[in-house]
């Protein structure tokens, strides 16, 4: 990925090495400092829009943790000028967790005599082989210590560790002092027998289906130039950041000989999980998967023919470890085309059929966050629609119990607990330019009367959103339309894109609960704000050991929105009611939403897609 750089390209290995060398040679450096995160310090949007993309400004942001002082700092580095622009301590906040923290916590737990004794009492035969699952503290610690909670799972000859919870055995670990602060033992349910999902451990397997081969003998239809992708009139840039993972920049669609902008940036702004069991060893389990643990860092390499089609184009990502040294995550991002059914079709009264086969372009990455596995996809369609989809699979978090009103029994002595997945997507719209307005629309049934004698009529009502704030989702066709009020199409309407909602279940936690206070973004289906460069994360910049969100709803402070640079923060909320059929590993569940042109074109933009000459 080396070579000519763009302002928005992710940091390279050379750039990461420059950052580490500059900090370690600075007078403020000490050996207790760790690089919690090193990422691209994105240039101001105004600067990018006024530039041709030439990298005259390349900056990095390093989040540093002094483990001895328990102090987080932000350091901004001029990568091209090889200088430190600022070094700002951030007292009172905690840096994100690092990969080293998980190994450190496990080592501390397994060396602790109290934990070993309690584990043996509970029936753990091989404590050194136990699985220690590390969770954030789930709120503010009493003395500001950097703590994690460590759950215990027995392996004892079983590969699937998550199927054998040692219920109620939880250790608190201070990451900075590297010691166990306390071991909690609440409850003593027997350890379940465990269940296998690995092929070699199953008693029998079905006959495999016959081969299904997808090939592109002439290569893909897309073109890549570094991080720039061009396909079927679409054009966009992609980046891979350690916190958000895969992000899209400067998404546009070619129309009339020019690329018309749609989105400046599209990213995941937070992912959260909340469990619905009031048990003292469960009620604190509210993970902010992106803000606390970093989706990019937890991403995994993709396997062609297994995770993604064999004909995928794969890209590596370069990240930095806690010592600031770059390392490569092979095959972090996949790009491929898929057959997508019928694009459009009609058979006329003479029996003549016009039909076009649809093809879509998919770019994705996958992250494993403890027991859960996520696949995050952006799907580009030939009709101008862009779809966001997340696949959820992996292993449900189970409780050692025979029954519970807060879950489903999925195996002997095993209950999978009710939980919610909440994902916030940040969509910085630039529909034909950065000055946009937002309309909320919904359907209304008209009363029976003189103007509606048969009672069948209904209409679309729309209201201009004039100020920042949150909006409820719901039925009656709620949608949000982003338009450019300064442009008019040939039909006399303002060109726009509409957000078509997906899963939007309610947040069941009470208003005074920890998870409600920490995940302010989940209170509403949608938040509308003005674009501000520093507002990137739905739960704020530092959600580790937080008690209140410093992101949404605080970003939505009532500023005017009409004809301005707007951001839509859309909340996907999937309530998972476990089923026995999802044990011991879950079949994929997919949730998502899309944005589609609404007056952006004045007719079907896919009319010019040619018919296939060969069946697919």
Helices and strands as residue ranges (DSSP letters): H 13-24, E 33-40, H 45-49, E 59-66, E 71-78, E 83-89, H 99-111, H 113-122, G 127-129, E 131-136, E 147-153, G 161-163, E 165-174, E 179-185, G 199-201, E 223-225, E 228-231, E 234-241, E 245-255, E 258-275, E 286-288, H 289-293, E 313-320, E 326-347, E 353-369, E 372-381, E 386-394, E 398-400, E 407-411, E 414-417, E 419-429, E 437-445, E 458-465, E 469-471, E 479-483, E 496-500, H 514-518, G 520-523, E 526-530, E 566-576, G 580-582, E 586-597
